[in-house]
Amino acid sequence: MRGFSRPAGAVRLGFRAAALDVFLLAALVVSFATLVAAHLSLSFGLAFRDPWWRGAVALVVPPFAPFFGFRERMFVRVALWAAGAVAWVLSSVVSTGG
C-alpha cells in the first residue's frame, strides 16, 4: 500500500506467529475462566455444607479451595480447579517467553 509507513521499531509478524499469538491468548482466557468458575463453584459448594466458614475462607484464600473441596469429596471440582490452574500457569509462561 502506497503511503503506508510502519512505526519505527515495528516488526511484521508472519501468519504462524500471529496464529500462535491468537492461540495463546485463547488458552489464557479459557484456562483463567475455567479456574475462576471452578473456584467459585468450590467456594459456594463449601459454603452450603457444614462448617459453612470453609466456603468463605476458600473464596478469599484460593489454595484452600481445592484442599477443603478434596476433604468434602468434591473430586470433579477439585480436578477442574487444578487443571485450570496448571493450564493458566503454563500458558502464562509460554506467552511471556519465559
C-alpha positions in Angstrom: 0.0 0.0 0.0 1.4 3.3 -1.0 1.9 6.0 1.6 1.8 3.5 4.4 4.7 3.6 6.8 5.3 1.2 9.7 6.2 2.8 13.1 9.9 2.8 13.9 10.9 -0.5 15.5 7.7 -2.3 14.5 8.2 -5.9 13.5 6.0 -7.6 10.9 4.7 -10.9 12.1 4.2 -13.8 9.8 1.0 -15.8 9.7 2.3 -18.6 12.0 3.4 -16.1 14.7 0.1 -14.3 14.6 -1.8 -17.6 14.8 0.4 -18.6 17.8 -0.4 -15.4 19.5 -4.2 -15.9 19.0 -3.9 -19.5 20.2 -2.0 -18.4 23.4 -4.5 -15.6 24.0 -7.4 -18.1 23.7 -5.6 -20.5 26.0 -5.1 -17.8 28.6 -8.7 -16.7 28.5 -10.2 -20.2 28.6 -7.9 -21.5 31.3 -8.5 -18.5 33.5 -12.2 -18.7 33.0 -12.1 -22.4 33.9 -10.1 -21.6 37.0 -12.4 -18.9 38.2 -15.6 -20.9 37.5 -14.2 -23.9 39.4 -13.0 -21.7 42.2 -16.4 -20.1 42.6 -18.1 -23.5 42.3 -15.9 -24.9 45.1 -16.4 -21.9 47.3 -20.1 -21.8 47.1 -20.4 -25.6 47.3 -18.4 -25.5 50.6 -20.5 -22.6 51.9 -23.6 -24.7 51.7 -22.0 -27.5 53.7 -21.1 -27.7 57.4 -18.9 -25.9 58.5 -20.0 -23.0 56.4 -16.9 -20.9 57.1 -14.8 -23.1 54.8 -16.6 -21.6 51.8 -15.7 -18.0 53.0 -12.1 -18.9 53.6 -11.8 -20.8 50.3 -13.2 -17.7 48.5 -10.6 -15.4 50.0 -7.6 -17.7 50.1 -7.5 -19.6 46.8 -5.2 -22.6 47.8 -7.7 -23.6 50.4 -10.5 -24.2 47.9 -9.1 -27.5 46.5 -7.9 -28.6 49.9 -11.3 -28.2 51.5 -13.0 -29.5 48.4 -11.0 -32.7 48.4 -11.8 -33.2 52.1 -15.5 -32.8 51.3 -15.2 -35.3 48.4 -15.8 -32.7 45.6 -13.3 -34.5 43.3 -14.5 -33.3 39.9 -14.5 -29.6 41.0 -11.0 -30.0 42.5 -9.8 -31.7 39.3 -11.2 -28.8 37.2 -9.6 -26.3 39.5 -6.2 -28.0 39.3 -6.4 -28.4 35.5 -7.4 -24.7 35.1 -4.6 -23.6 37.4 -1.9 -25.7 35.6 -3.2 -24.7 32.1 -3.2 -21.0 33.1 0.3 -21.1 34.6 1.7 -23.0 31.5 0.0 -20.7 29.0 1.2 -17.6 31.0 4.8 -18.9 31.0 4.7 -19.7 27.3 3.1 -16.4 26.3 5.7 -14.4 28.2 8.5 -16.3 26.5 10.0 -17.4 29.8 
